[in-house]
């Protein structure tokens, strides 16, 4: 599932970058920095990215999740640092949602 999530995050970054024109986001990979120290996005752009990712998760995976929740905001290491870290966080949330619904 993680590869699908990574693909969704990268597609959302590319879409967002079509308006931002940030050279660091032209060819995103798992290691692309998103937010925080040396991150490519400001807080407003991060909110836009999160909304896009949540929409794509619902559309492509049929799961409605909230990524920017209290847990994410209280973590010592932000899950929004890189494509890989946000993808891992989303996967954890999806697994948790699945387990809670059983």
VOBA-899504 format. One line per 8 residues: number of its first residue (from 1); for each residue z, x, y of N, C-alpha, C. Coordinates in pm, 1 decimal, decimal comma. Last residue first. Layout:
BEGIN
NUM	Z/X/Y/Z/X/Y/Z/X/Y; ...
//
This chain:
BEGIN
102	1235,5/-1287,0/-303,8/1237,9/-1309,6/-448,9/1363,2/-1378,3/-492,6; 1249,0/-1218,7/-41,9/1187,8/-1347,1/-74,3/1190,4/-1379,1/-223,4; 1350,0/-964,9/-34,6/1434,5/-1072,2/18,7/1380,9/-1210,6/-16,9; 1133,9/-816,5/-130,9/1257,1/-823,9/-210,3/1348,3/-937,5/-163,8; 958,1/-849,4/86,2/921,1/-896,4/-47,2/1044,7/-914,7/-133,9; 1101,0/-721,3/288,3/1066,0/-863,6/302,7/1033,3/-923,0/166,6; 1107,5/-458,2/185,0/1231,4/-532,5/207,5/1207,9/-681,6/218,4; 836,9/-399,3/193,3/905,8/-398,1/64,1/1036,0/-476,8/74,8
94	798,3/-412,7/470,3/725,8/-503,5/381,2/791,3/-511,6/244,1; 965,1/-204,1/558,1/990,2/-342,2/601,1/922,0/-441,5/507,9; 838,6/15,4/437,3/977,8/-16,3/404,4/1010,1/-160,9/440,5; 591,5/1,1/574,5/596,0/-16,7/429,2/738,0/-52,8/383,1; 676,9/58,2/833,8/617,5/-72,1/803,7/623,0/-99,7/653,6; 760,0/323,2/796,9/855,1/221,7/841,5/803,4/81,2/808,3; 518,0/446,7/729,8/628,9/446,8/633,9/730,9/338,5/668,5; 383,1/405,0/972,4/330,3/347,4/847,9/438,9/340,5/741,3
86	534,5/557,2/1146,2/529,3/412,1/1166,5/475,8/342,6/1041,7; 488,4/813,8/1034,3/624,3/759,4/1041,2/623,8/608,8/1062,5; 204,4/842,6/1056,2/270,6/843,8/925,2/409,7/780,6/931,9; 165,1/839,8/1331,6/100,2/738,5/1248,1/172,0/728,7/1114,1; 485,9/913,0/1488,6/352,6/947,7/1439,8/293,1/830,4/1362,1; 707,9/773,7/1612,6/669,3/910,4/1647,4/524,8/942,1/1611,3; 827,6/534,2/1557,3/701,1/529,6/1629,6/650,3/667,9/1671,1; 1078,0/544,5/1456,5/969,9/529,0/1359,5/832,2/530,5/1425,8
78	1290,3/791,7/1599,6/1207,0/673,4/1619,2/1099,0/663,6/1512,4; 1581,5/891,4/1474,0/1442,3/936,6/1479,9/1354,1/813,0/1487,0; 1797,5/714,9/1489,8/1801,9/844,3/1560,1/1662,0/900,4/1578,8; 1744,3/365,1/1547,5/1730,4/482,3/1461,2/1734,2/611,1/1544,1; 1741,0/141,6/1704,7/1868,0/212,5/1692,9/1860,3/337,9/1605,3; 1490,0/30,9/1691,7/1535,7/80,7/1820,8/1664,7/161,3/1811,6; 1476,5/-53,8/1426,6/1384,1/49,6/1475,3/1435,5/112,8/1604,0; 1678,8/-253,9/1428,9/1689,4/-136,4/1341,6/1601,4/-21,9/1392,0
70	1574,8/-444,6/1604,5/1698,9/-374,2/1637,6/1714,4/-246,3/1555,1; 1214,0/-397,4/1599,7/1337,0/-474,2/1584,4/1458,0/-387,3/1617,3; 912,6/-384,6/1599,7/1005,6/-336,6/1702,5/1131,8/-421,2/1699,2; 794,6/-537,0/1392,8/813,0/-392,4/1378,7/918,3/-340,2/1476,2; 812,6/-818,4/1212,7/840,4/-768,4/1346,6/874,1/-621,2/1331,7; 560,3/-974,0/1007,6/677,3/-888,9/1028,0/691,1/-854,9/1175,8; 398,5/-1162,1/784,0/442,6/-1167,5/923,5/570,2/-1086,4/937,6; 130,8/-1088,6/573,3/275,0/-1074,9/595,7/304,4/-1079,2/745,2
62	-134,9/-1059,2/497,2/-71,5/-1189,8/484,3/79,5/-1188,0/501,8; -281,8/-836,5/537,3/-187,9/-832,9/425,0/-115,6/-965,6/404,1; -453,2/-898,7/752,2/-505,8/-827,0/635,8/-413,7/-828,8/513,7; -298,0/-1054,3/936,1/-435,3/-1089,4/902,1/-479,9/-1027,1/769,7; -52,7/-920,0/954,3/-56,6/-1062,7/919,3/-195,1/-1101,3/867,5; -146,1/-669,4/1033,9/-67,9/-681,3/910,4/-72,4/-827,2/862,3; -262,1/-735,4/1279,5/-347,2/-687,9/1170,3/-276,1/-695,7/1035,3; -32,6/-806,5/1426,3/-141,1/-901,9/1405,4/-229,8/-863,5/1288,5
54	107,8/-564,6/1425,0/168,1/-683,9/1364,5/61,8/-789,7/1334,8; -77,1/-406,5/1569,1/-45,3/-374,2/1429,7/13,8/-496,5/1359,9; -67,4/-532,2/1821,5/-193,4/-524,5/1747,1/-168,0/-498,3/1598,5; 201,8/-489,4/1888,1/150,8/-626,4/1876,5/20,7/-629,3/1796,0; 199,6/-207,1/1898,2/285,0/-277,6/1801,5/235,3/-420,7/1780,5; 25,7/-161,7/2116,2/-7,5/-113,6/1982,6/71,4/-189,2/1876,0; 176,4/-275,0/2324,1/43,7/-328,4/2292,0/3,0/-288,5/2151,0; 395,4/-102,7/2319,9/415,9/-245,9/2295,7/283,1/-311,3/2256,6
46	266,2/137,0/2389,2/330,6/124,4/2258,3/352,2/-22,8/2223,3; 191,8/85,3/2650,7/86,6/101,5/2549,9/143,7/89,0/2409,8; 449,5/83,6/2762,0/365,6/-36,0/2769,5/253,9/-30,3/2664,9; 539,9/349,5/2716,2/608,3/235,6/2653,7/524,0/108,1/2655,8; 253,2/562,4/2648,8/370,8/525,4/2726,4/428,6/398,3/2664,2; 132,5/782,1/2389,4/142,8/651,4/2453,4/266,3/638,7/2540,7; 141,4/1028,3/2264,6/21,1/995,6/2340,5/30,6/865,5/2419,2; 424,5/1254,1/2265,9/351,7/1135,2/2222,2/236,9/1102,8/2315,6
38	597,8/1458,4/2320,4/456,2/1492,3/2303,1/374,3/1375,7/2249,7; 852,6/1253,7/2221,2/820,6/1389,7/2261,6/677,5/1424,8/2223,2; 715,1/920,8/2210,1/826,8/1014,2/2213,0/780,2/1150,5/2261,5; 439,0/823,8/2001,8/536,7/796,7/2106,7/651,6/896,1/2097,0; 233,9/945,7/1836,6/215,8/818,4/1905,9/308,7/807,8/2026,1; 51,7/1207,9/1701,5/174,6/1168,6/1771,4/146,0/1043,5/1853,4; -101,5/1222,5/1389,4/-118,9/1194,7/1532,2/11,6/1144,0/1592,5; -91,5/1251,4/1117,7/-3,4/1335,9/1198,1/-14,9/1311,7/1348,0
30	-287,3/1087,2/1013,3/-147,4/1058,2/981,3/-51,2/1134,6/1071,3; -510,3/1071,2/1298,4/-482,1/1099,1/1157,8/-335,7/1063,7/1133,3; -763,1/976,2/1538,0/-625,6/977,9/1487,8/-618,7/1004,7/1337,8; -962,6/1073,6/1742,4/-973,7/1083,2/1597,0/-834,3/1087,8/1535,2; -871,4/1008,6/2003,0/-1009,8/983,8/1963,6/-1028,8/983,5/1812,6; -628,8/1065,9/2111,6/-635,1/952,1/2019,0/-776,1/921,0/1971,1; -656,6/1264,8/2293,9/-570,6/1292,8/2179,0/-576,2/1181,8/2074,4; -805,3/1151,1/2500,9/-872,2/1242,0/2407,0/-789,2/1271,1/2281,2
22	-788,0/818,8/2584,5/-702,3/935,8/2566,3/-766,5/1028,4/2462,9; -885,1/567,6/2669,9/-969,6/688,5/2678,6/-886,7/817,0/2672,2; -786,1/306,7/2676,6/-707,5/417,2/2733,3/-790,5/542,9/2757,7; -970,7/144,1/2549,2/-942,3/119,2/2690,5/-867,3/234,9/2755,4; -984,4/255,3/2302,6/-1112,6/218,9/2363,9/-1093,5/183,5/2511,6; -727,3/279,6/2214,1/-784,1/393,7/2286,4/-920,4/362,5/2346,8; -696,5/44,0/2073,2/-622,4/63,1/2197,0/-685,0/174,5/2279,9; -864,3/110,1/1855,0/-894,4/-5,0/1939,9/-825,1/8,8/2075,5
14	-727,7/328,7/1748,2/-865,2/345,6/1796,9/-902,9/232,4/1891,0; -487,2/201,6/1675,0/-487,4/310,4/1773,7/-626,4/330,5/1833,2; -581,1/24,1/1480,0/-517,8/-29,5/1601,2/-514,8/76,3/1711,7; -671,6/207,8/1288,1/-766,8/115,1/1351,5/-710,0/58,6/1481,5; -424,6/326,7/1222,6/-531,4/407,8/1282,3/-634,2/318,4/1351,2; -291,9/105,8/1109,8/-235,6/173,6/1227,3/-344,1/254,8/1298,0; -461,8/49,6/889,3/-437,0/-52,0/992,9/-386,2/13,4/1121,5; -437,3/288,5/743,6/-568,5/246,8/793,9/-552,3/145,0/906,9
6	-166,9/274,6/679,0/-215,5/385,5/761,7/-349,8/348,5/823,5; -179,6/50,1/510,6/-102,3/44,1/635,1/-148,0/154,0/730,5; -332,1/146,8/301,2/-379,2/30,2/376,8/-309,0/23,8/512,1; -161,5/350,1/211,0/-294,8/386,3/262,3/-353,9/271,1/344,4; 61,6/205,2/118,5/73,6/288,7/237,4/-62,0/326,4/295,4; 0,0/82,4/-119,7/0,0/0,0/0,0/0,0/86,8/126,2
//
